[in-house]
Amino acid sequence: MAATPTTPGRQKREASTESEQASLGTVSKRLKRMSVGGAMSEASDVMLVSSDGQRFPISSRLIPSTVLLSSSTSTALVLMSDSDSGALTEVLLPFTAATLEYVLQFLENRPVVVRELEFPRDWETMRALSELSIWRGIDSFQTSLSKQPLDPTLLAPAFCFALHFSYPSSLRQVAIATAKHCHADPEAVKELTKGLMEGARELKFEREKMGRLFELTAWLLERATHLHATRNAALSTLIAFDDSYDCEHSCRGVVWTSFAQAFTTTNKRKLRKMSEEERAFDCKDCDVRWDAVMEKLVEGLESLPACPFPNA
């Protein structure tokens, strides 16, 4: 194949492209220089200092001005940098070197290594992403918390994340997933509440967000109580089976086969379908009325307290 002629115009475009690629790569190179006293990129004009003393040179254009102004040493070091061109403005941050190294990679123009979420470690990750406004990292965090089915241990962190970063659709999604997990078990609600309170402390929630947490727990407890009452009402329509019970009409086996499934689902469509399929096995001779049991369960589900978190 004949080589394509090289024109001055094409050489100029190629040189421009190479220049842009080199510029984009400086962020990656800059953030890899972690050691104290190491060579600094000319574009680095700020030194982020972790809570354990590690230094991260970076361009101030990548850091919110509120972070630069909030540092207790920034003003003094800005004056120092005017007289000493080699000095960088230091910004002290309340995050460990491990956390900063992880979150700063999201500022680089390359694929990142996303680690598995782990709490309480990642409460600090969440705070760092928020304070430094690293939205690429925030989006990655949200993606990890949106995987379905969500690990029950991540329900409280997922709700706190959605509340902290104002994701209304995620609030509802996590609230409903939490309700399914807690089901009719008040103890599960208590365990979840512990996780929510931990998140509130770590993220320093103010009154409004605390109110939303209490709204969630109140709804979960009300829902669990309602489900418990519904199932008691359904049970009251069914003769209790014991070792002495015997029926020649085969109703016992049919009822117990479906019993656990009916009393653990919150799917109304599924209950109605089960009621239609099992109705032929009602036994008038021994007063077993499976359709009456299903009716009570469906009625209870239809009157469940509504989720207080609307769709976005």
C-alpha positions in Angstrom: 0.0 0.0 0.0 1.4 3.4 -0.9 2.4 5.6 2.0 0.1 8.7 2.6 1.9 11.9 1.7 2.7 14.1 4.6 1.6 17.7 4.2 2.6 20.7 6.4 -1.1 21.0 7.4 -1.2 17.3 8.5 2.1 17.6 10.4 0.6 20.6 12.3 -2.5 18.7 13.2 -0.5 15.7 14.4 1.7 17.9 16.5 -1.4 19.5 18.0 -2.9 16.1 18.9 0.4 14.9 20.5 0.5 18.1 22.5 -3.1 17.6 23.8 -2.4 14.0 24.7 0.8 15.0 26.6 -1.2 17.7 28.4 -3.9 15.2 29.5 -1.2 12.8 30.7 0.3 15.4 33.1 -2.4 14.8 35.7 -1.6 11.1 35.9 2.1 11.8 36.2 1.6 14.5 38.8 -0.6 12.3 41.1 1.9 9.5 41.0 4.6 11.5 42.7 3.8 10.7 46.3 7.2 10.9 48.1 8.2 13.9 50.1 10.8 16.0 48.2 10.2 14.2 44.9 10.3 15.9 41.6 7.3 18.1 41.0 5.4 18.9 37.8 5.5 22.5 36.8 1.7 22.6 36.8 1.6 21.6 40.5 1.1 24.7 42.6 -0.6 23.1 45.7 0.6 20.3 48.0 -2.2 18.3 49.7 -1.0 16.9 53.0 -2.7 13.9 54.5 -3.5 13.4 58.1 -0.6 11.1 58.4 1.9 13.4 56.8 2.1 12.2 53.2 2.2 14.9 50.5 0.4 15.0 47.1 1.4 17.7 44.6 -1.5 18.8 42.4 -2.8 21.7 40.4 -5.1 24.0 42.4 -7.4 24.1 39.4 -8.5 20.5 40.3 -9.3 21.4 43.9 -12.4 23.5 45.1 -11.5 26.9 46.3 -13.4 26.3 49.5 -10.8 23.6 50.4 -7.9 25.9 49.7 -9.3 28.7 51.8 -10.3 26.4 54.7 -6.7 25.3 55.2 -5.1 26.8 58.3 -1.8 27.1 56.6 -2.8 28.1 53.1 -2.7 31.9 53.6 0.8 31.8 55.2 2.2 29.6 52.6 0.7 31.6 49.8 2.8 34.5 51.1 5.8 32.2 51.3 5.4 31.1 47.7 5.5 34.7 46.6 9.0 35.1 47.9 10.2 31.5 47.2 9.2 30.2 43.8 10.1 26.7 44.8 7.6 26.5 47.7 4.1 25.0 47.1 1.0 26.0 49.0 0.3 23.3 51.5 -3.3 22.3 52.2 -3.8 20.1 55.3 -6.6 17.6 54.9 -8.3 15.3 57.5 -7.9 12.2 55.3 -5.3 9.4 55.4 -2.8 8.9 52.6 -4.5 5.7 51.6 -7.8 7.5 51.1 -6.2 10.4 49.2 -4.3 8.1 46.9 -7.5 6.3 46.1 -9.7 9.3 45.5 -7.2 11.4 43.6 -6.9 8.7 40.9 -10.4 9.7 39.7 -8.9 13.1 38.6 -6.5 11.3 36.2 -7.3 10.9 32.5 -7.1 7.1 32.5 -9.1 4.0 33.8 -9.2 3.7 37.6 -9.0 0.8 39.9 -12.3 0.6 41.7 -12.1 -1.4 45.0 -14.8 -3.2 46.8 -16.7 -1.1 49.3 -15.8 -1.7 53.0 -17.2 0.0 56.0 -16.3 1.8 58.2 -13.2 2.5 56.0 -15.2 4.0 53.2 -17.0 6.6 55.3 -13.8 8.5 55.0 -13.7 7.8 51.2 -17.2 9.3 51.0 -16.2 12.4 53.0 -13.1 12.9 50.8 -15.0 12.6 47.6 -17.5 15.1 48.9 -15.1 17.7 50.2 -12.9 17.6 47.1 -15.9 17.5 44.8 -14.5 14.5 42.8 -17.7 13.7 40.9 -16.2 10.9 38.8 -15.4 9.2 42.1 -18.9 9.9 43.5 -20.5 8.4 40.4 -18.3 5.3 40.8 -19.3 5.0 44.4 -23.0 5.3 43.5 -22.6 2.6 40.8 -21.1 0.2 43.5 -24.1 1.0 45.8 -26.6 0.5 43.0 -25.8 -3.2 42.3 -28.8 -5.4 42.8 -29.4 -7.3 44.9 -27.6 -5.0 47.3 -25.6 -6.6 50.1 -27.7 -6.1 53.3 -24.6 -4.7 55.1 -24.5 -1.9 52.5 -28.2 -0.8 52.9 -27.4 1.8 55.6 -24.3 3.2 53.8 -26.3 3.3 50.5 -29.1 5.3 52.1 -26.7 7.7 53.8 -24.8 8.2 50.5 -28.0 9.0 48.6 -29.1 11.4 51.3 -25.7 13.1 51.5 -25.3 13.6 47.8 -29.0 14.3 47.1 -30.0 11.3 44.9 -33.8 11.2 45.4 -34.3 8.2 43.0 -31.6 6.2 44.9 -33.3 7.2 48.2 -36.5 5.5 47.2 -34.7 2.5 45.7 -32.7 1.8 48.8 -35.6 2.5 51.1 -37.7 -0.2 49.3 -34.8 -2.6 49.3 -34.4 -2.0 53.0 -38.1 -2.6 53.6 -37.8 -6.0 51.8 -34.8 -6.9 53.9 -36.4 -5.9 57.2 -39.8 -7.4 56.2 -41.8 -8.0 59.4 -38.8 -8.2 61.7 -38.5 -5.2 64.1 -35.0 -6.5 65.1 -33.8 -6.1 61.6 -35.0 -2.5 61.7 -33.0 -1.9 64.9 -29.8 -3.3 63.3 -30.3 -1.0 60.3 -30.8 2.0 62.6 -27.4 1.4 64.1 -25.8 1.6 60.7 -27.8 4.8 59.8 -26.7 6.5 63.0 -23.1 5.5 62.3 -23.4 7.1 58.9 -25.0 10.3 60.4 -22.0 10.7 62.7 -19.4 10.0 60.0 -21.0 12.4 57.5 -22.0 15.0 60.2 -25.6 15.1 59.2 -27.5 18.2 60.2 -31.1 18.4 61.5 -32.8 18.1 58.1 -31.0 14.9 57.1 -31.4 13.4 60.5 -35.1 14.0 60.1 -35.0 11.9 56.9 -33.2 9.1 58.6 -35.9 9.1 61.4 -38.5 9.1 58.7 -37.1 6.0 57.2 -36.8 4.1 60.5 -40.4 5.1 61.5 -41.7 3.9 58.2 -39.9 0.6 58.5 -41.2 0.0 62.0 -44.7 0.9 61.0 -44.5 -1.4 58.0 -43.1 -4.3 60.1 -45.9 -3.9 62.7 -48.5 -3.8 59.9 -47.2 -6.9 58.3 -47.1 -8.7 61.7 -50.8 -7.8 62.3 -51.8 -8.8 58.8 -50.3 -12.3 59.2 -51.9 -12.7 62.6 -55.3 -11.9 61.1 -54.7 -14.4 58.3 -53.7 -17.1 60.8 -56.9 -16.5 62.8 -58.9 -17.7 59.8 -57.0 -21.0 59.6 -57.4 -23.9 62.0 -54.1 -24.6 63.7 -52.5 -27.9 62.7 -50.9 -30.1 65.3 -49.8 -33.7 65.6 -53.4 -35.0 66.2 -54.8 -33.3 63.2 -55.9 -35.6 60.4 -58.0 -34.9 57.3 -59.1 -37.4 54.7 -59.5 -34.6 52.1 -55.8 -33.9 51.6 -56.1 -30.2 52.5 -53.3 -30.4 55.1 -50.5 -31.1 52.7 -51.6 -28.5 50.2 -51.8 -25.8 52.8 -48.4 -26.4 54.4 -46.7 -26.6 51.0 -47.8 -23.0 50.3 -47.9 -21.7 53.8 -44.3 -20.5 54.1 -44.4 -18.9 50.6 -47.6 -17.1 51.3 -46.5 -15.7 54.6 -43.1 -14.4 53.5 -44.0 -12.6 50.2 -45.1 -9.0 49.8 -46.1 -9.5 46.2 -49.8 -9.1 45.8 -49.9 -10.5 42.3 -48.2 -13.6 43.5 -50.6 -14.0 46.4 -53.6 -13.7 44.1 -52.2 -16.3 41.7 -51.6 -18.7 44.6 -55.1 -18.1 45.9 -56.6 -19.1 42.5 -54.4 -22.1 42.1 -55.0 -23.5 45.6 -58.7 -22.6 46.0 -59.7 -26.1 44.7 -58.1 -27.6 47.8 -60.3 -25.7 50.3 -61.9 -28.2 52.7 -65.4 -27.4 54.0 -65.5 -30.6 56.0 -62.7 -29.4 58.3 -63.1 -25.7 57.8 -59.8 -25.1 56.1 -60.4 -22.1 53.8 -57.2 -21.3 52.0 -58.8 -18.6 49.9 -59.9 -16.7 53.1 -56.3 -16.8 54.3 -55.0 -15.4 51.1 -57.7 -12.7 51.1 -56.5 -11.5 54.5 -52.9 -11.4 53.3 -53.8 -9.5 50.1 -55.9 -7.0 52.1 -53.0 -6.4 54.4 -50.5 -5.8 51.6 -52.9 -3.3 49.9 -53.0 -1.2 53.1 -49.3 -1.2 53.7 -47.9 2.3 54.7 -46.6 4.0 51.6 -42.9 4.7 51.1 -42.3 8.3 52.2 -39.6 8.8 49.5 -41.2 9.7 46.2 -39.9 8.9 42.7 -37.5 11.6 41.4 
